[in-house]
Amino acid sequence: MTVTAVKVFRSRAAPWDLTASSDARKTQALLQALEGFLIGAIPTILFIFLLFVAYRALVHTPLQRVLHERYERTEGAVAKAQADIAAAVAKSSEYELRLREARQAVFKMQEARRQKLAQSREAALHETRTRAQQMVKEARATLEVEVDAAKKRLQQDAEVLAAEVIRTILKPVGAAPVGGRS
């Protein structure tokens, strides 16, 4: 503390010391002014308190309720939108799964049709081969019969020719026609 502050401090009388008459008068005047100010401020304080209570009851609480409802609706709308998006994703996944299954079913049907056509083609080819082999067997059998018949005819013709040749060779010379004609 400075020297002047100490002098001011020492020159002052304690507030409870009412012996100092000028200080006591000043303090008394100050207290009366303060009392008058406070008494005059009581209606203002009551008015401000009532205004605060009215604000809370008429504006703040309903406004907070409306803001809370708006927030809940917004959050509800966001949650509903998220649920709708999730449902759309699920439906899309289900649609893709069904589409994939349908494609697989079509592929299986096409594959079954191809196999059936291949089997029928193979059966027709086998039947055609069997017929062709049968026809070849029949043709060979006919050919063998014809060859045997031709061999028999040739054998008979050869025997007839051989007998004629032998007869011609063994025939007496005088009996042969003149001029080489028979």
PyMOL CGO cylinders between C-alpha atoms (Angstrom):
from pymol import cmd
from pymol.cgo import CYLINDER

trace = [
    CYLINDER, 0.00, 0.00, 0.00, 1.08, 3.45, -0.67, 0.3, 1, 1, 1, 1, 1, 1,
    CYLINDER, 1.08, 3.45, -0.67, 1.40, 6.14, 1.98, 0.3, 1, 1, 1, 1, 1, 1,
    CYLINDER, 1.40, 6.14, 1.98, -1.67, 8.06, 0.81, 0.3, 1, 1, 1, 1, 1, 1,
    CYLINDER, -1.67, 8.06, 0.81, -3.79, 4.92, 0.79, 0.3, 1, 1, 1, 1, 1, 1,
    CYLINDER, -3.79, 4.92, 0.79, -2.72, 4.20, 4.35, 0.3, 1, 1, 1, 1, 1, 1,
    CYLINDER, -2.72, 4.20, 4.35, -3.63, 7.75, 5.39, 0.3, 1, 1, 1, 1, 1, 1,
    CYLINDER, -3.63, 7.75, 5.39, -7.05, 7.46, 3.74, 0.3, 1, 1, 1, 1, 1, 1,
    CYLINDER, -7.05, 7.46, 3.74, -7.56, 4.08, 5.36, 0.3, 1, 1, 1, 1, 1, 1,
    CYLINDER, -7.56, 4.08, 5.36, -6.62, 5.41, 8.78, 0.3, 1, 1, 1, 1, 1, 1,
    CYLINDER, -6.62, 5.41, 8.78, -8.67, 8.53, 8.41, 0.3, 1, 1, 1, 1, 1, 1,
    CYLINDER, -8.67, 8.53, 8.41, -11.80, 6.56, 7.75, 0.3, 1, 1, 1, 1, 1, 1,
    CYLINDER, -11.80, 6.56, 7.75, -13.81, 5.36, 10.56, 0.3, 1, 1, 1, 1, 1, 1,
    CYLINDER, -13.81, 5.36, 10.56, -15.04, 1.86, 10.71, 0.3, 1, 1, 1, 1, 1, 1,
    CYLINDER, -15.04, 1.86, 10.71, -18.59, 1.44, 9.42, 0.3, 1, 1, 1, 1, 1, 1,
    CYLINDER, -18.59, 1.44, 9.42, -19.72, 0.14, 12.80, 0.3, 1, 1, 1, 1, 1, 1,
    CYLINDER, -19.72, 0.14, 12.80, -18.08, 3.08, 14.53, 0.3, 1, 1, 1, 1, 1, 1,
    CYLINDER, -18.08, 3.08, 14.53, -20.82, 5.69, 14.68, 0.3, 1, 1, 1, 1, 1, 1,
    CYLINDER, -20.82, 5.69, 14.68, -18.78, 8.12, 16.66, 0.3, 1, 1, 1, 1, 1, 1,
    CYLINDER, -18.78, 8.12, 16.66, -17.54, 9.93, 13.66, 0.3, 1, 1, 1, 1, 1, 1,
    CYLINDER, -17.54, 9.93, 13.66, -20.44, 12.26, 13.08, 0.3, 1, 1, 1, 1, 1, 1,
    CYLINDER, -20.44, 12.26, 13.08, -19.78, 13.41, 9.51, 0.3, 1, 1, 1, 1, 1, 1,
    CYLINDER, -19.78, 13.41, 9.51, -19.03, 9.94, 8.35, 0.3, 1, 1, 1, 1, 1, 1,
    CYLINDER, -19.03, 9.94, 8.35, -22.07, 8.68, 10.16, 0.3, 1, 1, 1, 1, 1, 1,
    CYLINDER, -22.07, 8.68, 10.16, -24.28, 11.24, 8.49, 0.3, 1, 1, 1, 1, 1, 1,
    CYLINDER, -24.28, 11.24, 8.49, -22.89, 10.40, 5.12, 0.3, 1, 1, 1, 1, 1, 1,
    CYLINDER, -22.89, 10.40, 5.12, -23.33, 6.73, 5.74, 0.3, 1, 1, 1, 1, 1, 1,
    CYLINDER, -23.33, 6.73, 5.74, -26.83, 7.32, 7.07, 0.3, 1, 1, 1, 1, 1, 1,
    CYLINDER, -26.83, 7.32, 7.07, -27.68, 9.39, 4.02, 0.3, 1, 1, 1, 1, 1, 1,
    CYLINDER, -27.68, 9.39, 4.02, -26.21, 6.74, 1.78, 0.3, 1, 1, 1, 1, 1, 1,
    CYLINDER, -26.21, 6.74, 1.78, -28.23, 4.01, 3.49, 0.3, 1, 1, 1, 1, 1, 1,
    CYLINDER, -28.23, 4.01, 3.49, -31.42, 6.03, 3.22, 0.3, 1, 1, 1, 1, 1, 1,
    CYLINDER, -31.42, 6.03, 3.22, -30.76, 6.70, -0.47, 0.3, 1, 1, 1, 1, 1, 1,
    CYLINDER, -30.76, 6.70, -0.47, -30.03, 3.04, -1.00, 0.3, 1, 1, 1, 1, 1, 1,
    CYLINDER, -30.03, 3.04, -1.00, -33.17, 2.11, 0.90, 0.3, 1, 1, 1, 1, 1, 1,
    CYLINDER, -33.17, 2.11, 0.90, -35.25, 4.49, -1.21, 0.3, 1, 1, 1, 1, 1, 1,
    CYLINDER, -35.25, 4.49, -1.21, -33.64, 3.16, -4.36, 0.3, 1, 1, 1, 1, 1, 1,
    CYLINDER, -33.64, 3.16, -4.36, -34.31, -0.44, -3.37, 0.3, 1, 1, 1, 1, 1, 1,
    CYLINDER, -34.31, -0.44, -3.37, -37.87, 0.30, -2.33, 0.3, 1, 1, 1, 1, 1, 1,
    CYLINDER, -37.87, 0.30, -2.33, -38.41, 2.11, -5.63, 0.3, 1, 1, 1, 1, 1, 1,
    CYLINDER, -38.41, 2.11, -5.63, -36.81, -0.82, -7.48, 0.3, 1, 1, 1, 1, 1, 1,
    CYLINDER, -36.81, -0.82, -7.48, -39.10, -3.44, -5.92, 0.3, 1, 1, 1, 1, 1, 1,
    CYLINDER, -39.10, -3.44, -5.92, -41.90, -2.83, -8.46, 0.3, 1, 1, 1, 1, 1, 1,
    CYLINDER, -41.90, -2.83, -8.46, -39.34, -2.97, -11.27, 0.3, 1, 1, 1, 1, 1, 1,
    CYLINDER, -39.34, -2.97, -11.27, -37.87, -6.20, -9.86, 0.3, 1, 1, 1, 1, 1, 1,
    CYLINDER, -37.87, -6.20, -9.86, -41.36, -7.66, -9.50, 0.3, 1, 1, 1, 1, 1, 1,
    CYLINDER, -41.36, -7.66, -9.50, -42.23, -6.51, -13.03, 0.3, 1, 1, 1, 1, 1, 1,
    CYLINDER, -42.23, -6.51, -13.03, -39.03, -8.08, -14.43, 0.3, 1, 1, 1, 1, 1, 1,
    CYLINDER, -39.03, -8.08, -14.43, -39.71, -11.30, -12.50, 0.3, 1, 1, 1, 1, 1, 1,
    CYLINDER, -39.71, -11.30, -12.50, -43.31, -11.41, -13.76, 0.3, 1, 1, 1, 1, 1, 1,
    CYLINDER, -43.31, -11.41, -13.76, -42.07, -10.63, -17.26, 0.3, 1, 1, 1, 1, 1, 1,
    CYLINDER, -42.07, -10.63, -17.26, -39.58, -13.50, -16.97, 0.3, 1, 1, 1, 1, 1, 1,
    CYLINDER, -39.58, -13.50, -16.97, -42.30, -15.89, -15.73, 0.3, 1, 1, 1, 1, 1, 1,
    CYLINDER, -42.30, -15.89, -15.73, -44.66, -14.74, -18.50, 0.3, 1, 1, 1, 1, 1, 1,
    CYLINDER, -44.66, -14.74, -18.50, -41.90, -15.13, -21.11, 0.3, 1, 1, 1, 1, 1, 1,
    CYLINDER, -41.90, -15.13, -21.11, -41.15, -18.63, -19.88, 0.3, 1, 1, 1, 1, 1, 1,
    CYLINDER, -41.15, -18.63, -19.88, -44.83, -19.58, -19.83, 0.3, 1, 1, 1, 1, 1, 1,
    CYLINDER, -44.83, -19.58, -19.83, -45.99, -17.84, -23.00, 0.3, 1, 1, 1, 1, 1, 1,
    CYLINDER, -45.99, -17.84, -23.00, -42.96, -17.87, -25.31, 0.3, 1, 1, 1, 1, 1, 1,
    CYLINDER, -42.96, -17.87, -25.31, -40.00, -19.94, -24.20, 0.3, 1, 1, 1, 1, 1, 1,
    CYLINDER, -40.00, -19.94, -24.20, -41.76, -23.19, -23.20, 0.3, 1, 1, 1, 1, 1, 1,
    CYLINDER, -41.76, -23.19, -23.20, -44.07, -23.34, -26.28, 0.3, 1, 1, 1, 1, 1, 1,
    CYLINDER, -44.07, -23.34, -26.28, -41.16, -22.35, -28.51, 0.3, 1, 1, 1, 1, 1, 1,
    CYLINDER, -41.16, -22.35, -28.51, -38.99, -25.10, -27.04, 0.3, 1, 1, 1, 1, 1, 1,
    CYLINDER, -38.99, -25.10, -27.04, -41.85, -27.58, -27.45, 0.3, 1, 1, 1, 1, 1, 1,
    CYLINDER, -41.85, -27.58, -27.45, -42.33, -26.56, -31.11, 0.3, 1, 1, 1, 1, 1, 1,
    CYLINDER, -42.33, -26.56, -31.11, -38.59, -26.73, -31.76, 0.3, 1, 1, 1, 1, 1, 1,
    CYLINDER, -38.59, -26.73, -31.76, -38.44, -30.15, -30.12, 0.3, 1, 1, 1, 1, 1, 1,
    CYLINDER, -38.44, -30.15, -30.12, -41.40, -31.37, -32.20, 0.3, 1, 1, 1, 1, 1, 1,
    CYLINDER, -41.40, -31.37, -32.20, -39.79, -29.99, -35.33, 0.3, 1, 1, 1, 1, 1, 1,
    CYLINDER, -39.79, -29.99, -35.33, -36.55, -31.73, -34.46, 0.3, 1, 1, 1, 1, 1, 1,
    CYLINDER, -36.55, -31.73, -34.46, -38.42, -34.98, -33.78, 0.3, 1, 1, 1, 1, 1, 1,
    CYLINDER, -38.42, -34.98, -33.78, -40.29, -34.69, -37.07, 0.3, 1, 1, 1, 1, 1, 1,
    CYLINDER, -40.29, -34.69, -37.07, -37.09, -33.94, -38.90, 0.3, 1, 1, 1, 1, 1, 1,
    CYLINDER, -37.09, -33.94, -38.90, -35.35, -36.85, -37.23, 0.3, 1, 1, 1, 1, 1, 1,
    CYLINDER, -35.35, -36.85, -37.23, -38.42, -39.00, -37.87, 0.3, 1, 1, 1, 1, 1, 1,
    CYLINDER, -38.42, -39.00, -37.87, -38.42, -37.97, -41.52, 0.3, 1, 1, 1, 1, 1, 1,
    CYLINDER, -38.42, -37.97, -41.52, -34.71, -38.70, -41.78, 0.3, 1, 1, 1, 1, 1, 1,
    CYLINDER, -34.71, -38.70, -41.78, -35.19, -42.07, -40.07, 0.3, 1, 1, 1, 1, 1, 1,
    CYLINDER, -35.19, -42.07, -40.07, -38.16, -42.83, -42.37, 0.3, 1, 1, 1, 1, 1, 1,
    CYLINDER, -38.16, -42.83, -42.37, -36.09, -41.84, -45.39, 0.3, 1, 1, 1, 1, 1, 1,
    CYLINDER, -36.09, -41.84, -45.39, -33.28, -44.09, -44.23, 0.3, 1, 1, 1, 1, 1, 1,
    CYLINDER, -33.28, -44.09, -44.23, -35.75, -46.94, -43.69, 0.3, 1, 1, 1, 1, 1, 1,
    CYLINDER, -35.75, -46.94, -43.69, -37.19, -46.32, -47.18, 0.3, 1, 1, 1, 1, 1, 1,
    CYLINDER, -37.19, -46.32, -47.18, -33.71, -46.35, -48.66, 0.3, 1, 1, 1, 1, 1, 1,
    CYLINDER, -33.71, -46.35, -48.66, -32.92, -49.59, -46.84, 0.3, 1, 1, 1, 1, 1, 1,
    CYLINDER, -32.92, -49.59, -46.84, -36.20, -51.11, -48.09, 0.3, 1, 1, 1, 1, 1, 1,
    CYLINDER, -36.20, -51.11, -48.09, -35.40, -49.98, -51.64, 0.3, 1, 1, 1, 1, 1, 1,
    CYLINDER, -35.40, -49.98, -51.64, -31.94, -51.52, -51.39, 0.3, 1, 1, 1, 1, 1, 1,
    CYLINDER, -31.94, -51.52, -51.39, -33.47, -54.75, -50.10, 0.3, 1, 1, 1, 1, 1, 1,
    CYLINDER, -33.47, -54.75, -50.10, -36.03, -54.79, -52.93, 0.3, 1, 1, 1, 1, 1, 1,
    CYLINDER, -36.03, -54.79, -52.93, -33.28, -54.05, -55.43, 0.3, 1, 1, 1, 1, 1, 1,
    CYLINDER, -33.28, -54.05, -55.43, -31.22, -56.92, -54.05, 0.3, 1, 1, 1, 1, 1, 1,
    CYLINDER, -31.22, -56.92, -54.05, -34.24, -59.21, -54.17, 0.3, 1, 1, 1, 1, 1, 1,
    CYLINDER, -34.24, -59.21, -54.17, -34.98, -58.12, -57.75, 0.3, 1, 1, 1, 1, 1, 1,
    CYLINDER, -34.98, -58.12, -57.75, -31.37, -58.78, -58.77, 0.3, 1, 1, 1, 1, 1, 1,
    CYLINDER, -31.37, -58.78, -58.77, -31.53, -62.20, -57.10, 0.3, 1, 1, 1, 1, 1, 1,
    CYLINDER, -31.53, -62.20, -57.10, -34.76, -63.09, -58.90, 0.3, 1, 1, 1, 1, 1, 1,
    CYLINDER, -34.76, -63.09, -58.90, -33.35, -61.81, -62.17, 0.3, 1, 1, 1, 1, 1, 1,
    CYLINDER, -33.35, -61.81, -62.17, -30.22, -63.93, -61.67, 0.3, 1, 1, 1, 1, 1, 1,
    CYLINDER, -30.22, -63.93, -61.67, -32.37, -66.96, -60.84, 0.3, 1, 1, 1, 1, 1, 1,
    CYLINDER, -32.37, -66.96, -60.84, -34.52, -66.35, -63.93, 0.3, 1, 1, 1, 1, 1, 1,
    CYLINDER, -34.52, -66.35, -63.93, -31.43, -66.10, -66.10, 0.3, 1, 1, 1, 1, 1, 1,
    CYLINDER, -31.43, -66.10, -66.10, -30.11, -69.33, -64.61, 0.3, 1, 1, 1, 1, 1, 1,
    CYLINDER, -30.11, -69.33, -64.61, -33.47, -71.03, -65.25, 0.3, 1, 1, 1, 1, 1, 1,
    CYLINDER, -33.47, -71.03, -65.25, -33.45, -69.83, -68.87, 0.3, 1, 1, 1, 1, 1, 1,
    CYLINDER, -33.45, -69.83, -68.87, -29.86, -71.02, -69.26, 0.3, 1, 1, 1, 1, 1, 1,
    CYLINDER, -29.86, -71.02, -69.26, -30.77, -74.42, -67.80, 0.3, 1, 1, 1, 1, 1, 1,
    CYLINDER, -30.77, -74.42, -67.80, -33.77, -74.68, -70.14, 0.3, 1, 1, 1, 1, 1, 1,
    CYLINDER, -33.77, -74.68, -70.14, -31.58, -73.77, -73.11, 0.3, 1, 1, 1, 1, 1, 1,
    CYLINDER, -31.58, -73.77, -73.11, -28.96, -76.27, -72.00, 0.3, 1, 1, 1, 1, 1, 1,
    CYLINDER, -28.96, -76.27, -72.00, -31.62, -78.98, -71.57, 0.3, 1, 1, 1, 1, 1, 1,
    CYLINDER, -31.62, -78.98, -71.57, -32.99, -78.16, -75.03, 0.3, 1, 1, 1, 1, 1, 1,
    CYLINDER, -32.99, -78.16, -75.03, -29.48, -78.33, -76.51, 0.3, 1, 1, 1, 1, 1, 1,
    CYLINDER, -29.48, -78.33, -76.51, -28.87, -81.68, -74.83, 0.3, 1, 1, 1, 1, 1, 1,
    CYLINDER, -28.87, -81.68, -74.83, -32.24, -82.99, -76.01, 0.3, 1, 1, 1, 1, 1, 1,
    CYLINDER, -32.24, -82.99, -76.01, -31.49, -81.85, -79.58, 0.3, 1, 1, 1, 1, 1, 1,
    CYLINDER, -31.49, -81.85, -79.58, -28.01, -83.38, -79.36, 0.3, 1, 1, 1, 1, 1, 1,
    CYLINDER, -28.01, -83.38, -79.36, -29.50, -86.63, -78.08, 0.3, 1, 1, 1, 1, 1, 1,
    CYLINDER, -29.50, -86.63, -78.08, -32.16, -86.70, -80.79, 0.3, 1, 1, 1, 1, 1, 1,
    CYLINDER, -32.16, -86.70, -80.79, -29.51, -85.87, -83.40, 0.3, 1, 1, 1, 1, 1, 1,
    CYLINDER, -29.51, -85.87, -83.40, -27.30, -88.63, -81.99, 0.3, 1, 1, 1, 1, 1, 1,
    CYLINDER, -27.30, -88.63, -81.99, -30.25, -91.05, -82.00, 0.3, 1, 1, 1, 1, 1, 1,
    CYLINDER, -30.25, -91.05, -82.00, -31.11, -90.12, -85.60, 0.3, 1, 1, 1, 1, 1, 1,
    CYLINDER, -31.11, -90.12, -85.60, -27.46, -90.50, -86.60, 0.3, 1, 1, 1, 1, 1, 1,
    CYLINDER, -27.46, -90.50, -86.60, -27.27, -93.87, -84.83, 0.3, 1, 1, 1, 1, 1, 1,
    CYLINDER, -27.27, -93.87, -84.83, -30.49, -94.99, -86.54, 0.3, 1, 1, 1, 1, 1, 1,
    CYLINDER, -30.49, -94.99, -86.54, -29.18, -93.80, -89.90, 0.3, 1, 1, 1, 1, 1, 1,
    CYLINDER, -29.18, -93.80, -89.90, -25.90, -95.63, -89.34, 0.3, 1, 1, 1, 1, 1, 1,
    CYLINDER, -25.90, -95.63, -89.34, -27.76, -98.76, -88.34, 0.3, 1, 1, 1, 1, 1, 1,
    CYLINDER, -27.76, -98.76, -88.34, -29.92, -98.57, -91.47, 0.3, 1, 1, 1, 1, 1, 1,
    CYLINDER, -29.92, -98.57, -91.47, -26.87, -97.91, -93.63, 0.3, 1, 1, 1, 1, 1, 1,
    CYLINDER, -26.87, -97.91, -93.63, -25.06, -100.89, -92.10, 0.3, 1, 1, 1, 1, 1, 1,
    CYLINDER, -25.06, -100.89, -92.10, -28.16, -103.03, -92.61, 0.3, 1, 1, 1, 1, 1, 1,
    CYLINDER, -28.16, -103.03, -92.61, -28.39, -101.85, -96.21, 0.3, 1, 1, 1, 1, 1, 1,
    CYLINDER, -28.39, -101.85, -96.21, -24.69, -102.62, -96.70, 0.3, 1, 1, 1, 1, 1, 1,
    CYLINDER, -24.69, -102.62, -96.70, -25.19, -106.09, -95.20, 0.3, 1, 1, 1, 1, 1, 1,
    CYLINDER, -25.19, -106.09, -95.20, -28.21, -106.68, -97.42, 0.3, 1, 1, 1, 1, 1, 1,
    CYLINDER, -28.21, -106.68, -97.42, -26.31, -105.39, -100.45, 0.3, 1, 1, 1, 1, 1, 1,
    CYLINDER, -26.31, -105.39, -100.45, -23.35, -107.66, -99.61, 0.3, 1, 1, 1, 1, 1, 1,
    CYLINDER, -23.35, -107.66, -99.61, -25.67, -110.61, -99.14, 0.3, 1, 1, 1, 1, 1, 1,
    CYLINDER, -25.67, -110.61, -99.14, -27.39, -109.85, -102.46, 0.3, 1, 1, 1, 1, 1, 1,
    CYLINDER, -27.39, -109.85, -102.46, -24.01, -109.34, -104.08, 0.3, 1, 1, 1, 1, 1, 1,
    CYLINDER, -24.01, -109.34, -104.08, -22.75, -112.65, -102.68, 0.3, 1, 1, 1, 1, 1, 1,
    CYLINDER, -22.75, -112.65, -102.68, -25.87, -114.39, -103.95, 0.3, 1, 1, 1, 1, 1, 1,
    CYLINDER, -25.87, -114.39, -103.95, -25.39, -112.79, -107.35, 0.3, 1, 1, 1, 1, 1, 1,
    CYLINDER, -25.39, -112.79, -107.35, -21.67, -113.66, -107.31, 0.3, 1, 1, 1, 1, 1, 1,
    CYLINDER, -21.67, -113.66, -107.31, -22.51, -117.25, -106.37, 0.3, 1, 1, 1, 1, 1, 1,
    CYLINDER, -22.51, -117.25, -106.37, -25.14, -117.36, -109.13, 0.3, 1, 1, 1, 1, 1, 1,
    CYLINDER, -25.14, -117.36, -109.13, -22.67, -115.84, -111.58, 0.3, 1, 1, 1, 1, 1, 1,
    CYLINDER, -22.67, -115.84, -111.58, -20.01, -118.35, -110.52, 0.3, 1, 1, 1, 1, 1, 1,
    CYLINDER, -20.01, -118.35, -110.52, -22.48, -121.21, -110.99, 0.3, 1, 1, 1, 1, 1, 1,
    CYLINDER, -22.48, -121.21, -110.99, -23.43, -119.88, -114.45, 0.3, 1, 1, 1, 1, 1, 1,
    CYLINDER, -23.43, -119.88, -114.45, -19.79, -119.42, -115.31, 0.3, 1, 1, 1, 1, 1, 1,
    CYLINDER, -19.79, -119.42, -115.31, -19.09, -122.91, -114.02, 0.3, 1, 1, 1, 1, 1, 1,
    CYLINDER, -19.09, -122.91, -114.02, -21.94, -124.29, -116.08, 0.3, 1, 1, 1, 1, 1, 1,
    CYLINDER, -21.94, -124.29, -116.08, -20.89, -122.24, -119.10, 0.3, 1, 1, 1, 1, 1, 1,
    CYLINDER, -20.89, -122.24, -119.10, -17.31, -123.34, -118.55, 0.3, 1, 1, 1, 1, 1, 1,
    CYLINDER, -17.31, -123.34, -118.55, -18.42, -126.96, -118.37, 0.3, 1, 1, 1, 1, 1, 1,
    CYLINDER, -18.42, -126.96, -118.37, -20.54, -126.56, -121.50, 0.3, 1, 1, 1, 1, 1, 1,
    CYLINDER, -20.54, -126.56, -121.50, -17.66, -124.83, -123.30, 0.3, 1, 1, 1, 1, 1, 1,
    CYLINDER, -17.66, -124.83, -123.30, -15.20, -127.40, -122.06, 0.3, 1, 1, 1, 1, 1, 1,
    CYLINDER, -15.20, -127.40, -122.06, -17.45, -130.21, -123.26, 0.3, 1, 1, 1, 1, 1, 1,
    CYLINDER, -17.45, -130.21, -123.26, -17.86, -128.50, -126.59, 0.3, 1, 1, 1, 1, 1, 1,
    CYLINDER, -17.86, -128.50, -126.59, -14.13, -127.89, -126.84, 0.3, 1, 1, 1, 1, 1, 1,
    CYLINDER, -14.13, -127.89, -126.84, -13.50, -131.52, -125.98, 0.3, 1, 1, 1, 1, 1, 1,
    CYLINDER, -13.50, -131.52, -125.98, -16.07, -132.67, -128.47, 0.3, 1, 1, 1, 1, 1, 1,
    CYLINDER, -16.07, -132.67, -128.47, -14.64, -130.43, -131.11, 0.3, 1, 1, 1, 1, 1, 1,
    CYLINDER, -14.64, -130.43, -131.11, -11.14, -131.64, -130.41, 0.3, 1, 1, 1, 1, 1, 1,
    CYLINDER, -11.14, -131.64, -130.41, -12.06, -135.27, -130.18, 0.3, 1, 1, 1, 1, 1, 1,
    CYLINDER, -12.06, -135.27, -130.18, -14.37, -135.28, -133.14, 0.3, 1, 1, 1, 1, 1, 1,
    CYLINDER, -14.37, -135.28, -133.14, -13.03, -137.25, -136.13, 0.3, 1, 1, 1, 1, 1, 1,
    CYLINDER, -13.03, -137.25, -136.13, -11.41, -135.15, -138.74, 0.3, 1, 1, 1, 1, 1, 1,
    CYLINDER, -11.41, -135.15, -138.74, -13.56, -136.48, -141.52, 0.3, 1, 1, 1, 1, 1, 1,
    CYLINDER, -13.56, -136.48, -141.52, -16.60, -135.44, -139.84, 0.3, 1, 1, 1, 1, 1, 1,
    CYLINDER, -16.60, -135.44, -139.84, -15.44, -131.90, -139.73, 0.3, 1, 1, 1, 1, 1, 1,
    CYLINDER, -15.44, -131.90, -139.73, -17.13, -129.68, -142.22, 0.3, 1, 1, 1, 1, 1, 1,
    CYLINDER, -17.13, -129.68, -142.22, -15.22, -128.41, -145.15, 0.3, 1, 1, 1, 1, 1, 1,
    CYLINDER, -15.22, -128.41, -145.15, -14.32, -124.82, -145.15, 0.3, 1, 1, 1, 1, 1, 1,
    CYLINDER, -14.32, -124.82, -145.15, -14.17, -124.63, -141.44, 0.3, 1, 1, 1, 1, 1, 1,
    CYLINDER, -14.17, -124.63, -141.44, -17.80, -124.16, -140.99, 0.3, 1, 1, 1, 1, 1, 1,
    CYLINDER, -17.80, -124.16, -140.99, -19.89, -126.38, -138.97, 0.3, 1, 1, 1, 1, 1, 1,
]
cmd.load_cgo(trace, "trace")
